[in-house]
C-alpha cells in the first residue's frame, strides 16, 4: 500500500469528463529493426514481460472511506494486459492527418479508475510503413520525468539488448481494510493544523520577497495578467493533436552563438514566435505578450515523496515582439528572473500545500467553473502550458523497434485549452501539441510554424556569430596589433537560466 501525495491526488480531484488529466504520447517506430520481424502478439507479450515487476503498471486506486484522506495505491491482483494494450489500424491513406485524428479521439476518452491507470494503443496501417504507439498514463501516477522513465523499461540501446531499466522484484503487499484506512485518515487529518501552522511563516516570507521582486522588476511573470485568445476558455472533452519535428542541432547552434542563452530559452522563444505567427494569421494577435505556465522538476531538490515532483513558473513568451533575436533576449532575461525567483521558493512548497487538497471542494470548484463557463470571461490566469522534457541523446529501440519520433502530450485545463510539450532526441526536437478541439480545431496550423520560426531565429543569429580569426603573417607584427584592436562583433547578452 502507498498513500498518494496531495499533489498526486489533486490530479484525480480536478478531473472531469471535459478536463481529463492523463498525459499522452505518440511514439513512432520502425518495425524493420525488430530482429525477428514485427508481430502484434509477440510485441504485446514482450511488453507484458518487461513491465511485469514495475509497480506503476500493476497498481490501482483504493479510496478511503468517506473520502477523509487521499486514496492509496494497492496491487491490482486482477491485472489483464488485454485491458491495457490495444491494437488499431488507420483508415486509408494512413497519413499524418488520420493518425492525428485517431490519437485525438483516444486522448478524449477517460481512463477506467477501477484498473491501473494506463493504456497503450498499437496503431498499424501507417502510410510510411511505421508503427505508432499512443500512450496514456494518468497524471496522478506520473509527471513528465517519471513518465519518460517509465518508457525506459521498454527501451534498449540495441534491438536485441536488455532494457535500460530492469523491472524490480515484486513484493507481495497486504491490502488494507476500510477500517484501517479510515483510522489512518483520521490521524492524517488531526496533524493537518500543525502542518498548516508550519507553512504559514515560510509562505508569508515567499510572498514578501515576491512583492519586493515585483517592485524591482525581477519577479517572474505574474499570473492573471495574460491576454485573452481563442484557446482561453471553457474546454470540452474533445481533443485535437498535431506533431512536428525541428532541428535540435540548429537550436544548439543558436544557444552556442548567443552568450548566456540556454536550450530552454531557445525553445520557449521558438514557441512564442510560432504562436505569434499562428495568432497573426488568424487576425487575433494580442498587443501584450502571452504568458505560459512552465512545469519545473524538483526531483533531487524536494525531500517529499510522490509520483509528481514538480513546481511551476510563469514565463512571458515575447509574442508582442516581431524580431526573433530581440524576443530571445527578452525571454532569456525573463527566465533568469524566473529561475532566481523560483530558487527563493522552497522546492516542496507546492507539495506541502497540496496536502490540503479536498476531493469534494476541488470537484465542486471545477464543476462550477465548467457549468457557469467562468473561463470564458474575466482575467486569464495563463494562456497555455509549455513543457520541455529531456529526452535520450542516443538512438533507442522500443521492443526492438527503432524510435523515429517521441512526441509528449500534456493535459489542458479550463481557461488554457492548449498544451505544447517538447522532447529532444539525437538530432531532433519533437514537438507535441494538444488542444481542445472546439478551441484549437486545426493544431497543424500551429505546428507548421515551428520550423519557420526556428529558421527565422537561426538566420537572425547568424550575423551575431563571431567570425573566425584570420591568420596574420609573422613578418607583419604591426598588422597583428591592428587586428587585435578591431572590436569583435558582440553577441546579444543572454541569461544563464535553464528552467527546462
Buried (B, 14 or more C-beta within 10 A) or exposed (E): BBBBBBBBBBBBBBBBEBBBBBBBBBBBBBBEBBEEEBEEEBBBBBBBEBBBBBBBBBBBBBBBEEBBBBBBBBBBEEBEBEBBBBEEEBEEEBEBEBBBBBBBBBBBEBBEBEBBBBBBBBBBBBEEEBBBBBBBBBBBBBBBBBBBBBBEBBBBEEBEEEBBBEBEEEEEEEEBEEEEBBBBBEEBEEEEEEEBEEBEEBBEEBEEBBEEBEEEEBBBBEBEBBBBBBBBBBBBBBBBBBBBBBBBEBBBBBBEBBBBBBBBBBBBBBBBBBBBBBBEEEEEBBEEBBBBBBBBBBEEBBEBEBBBBBBBBBBBBBBBBEBBBBBBBBBBBBBBBBBBBBEEBBBBBBBBBBBEBBBEEBBEBBEEBBEEEBBEEEEBBBBBBBBBBEBBEEEBBBBBBBBBBBBBBBBBBBBBBBBBBBBBBEEBBBBBBBBBBBBBEBBBBBBBBBBBBBBBBBEBBEEBBEEEEEEBEEEEEEEEEEEEEEEEEEBBEBBEBEBB
